[in-house]
Amino acid sequence: MGAIWGYRGLVREILRALMMDRAEKKAKVCATGGYASWVLRGSGLRIPVDSDLTLYGLGKIFELNHDKR
């Protein structure tokens, strides 16, 4: 249970720090990773979870590099 609270606190603190900067107030936030849903469950934070975001990024990098050949 301590790990869940610790990670939730970490996420809340990062979001708080981002929101203090005027330039970052309009930033879009998305949780990724295998434990994102686990950490956010019951937290009250309204953050979308995209478990495939890294794969999308890797696919885009491949496409950009493949087109250069």
Secondary structure as GFF3:
##gff-version 3
##sequence-region A 1 69
A	DSSP	alpha_helix	2	20	.	.	.	ID=ss1
A	DSSP	three_ten_helix	22	24	.	.	.	ID=ss2
A	DSSP	alpha_helix	36	40	.	.	.	ID=ss3
A	DSSP	alpha_helix	53	66	.	.	.	ID=ss4
###
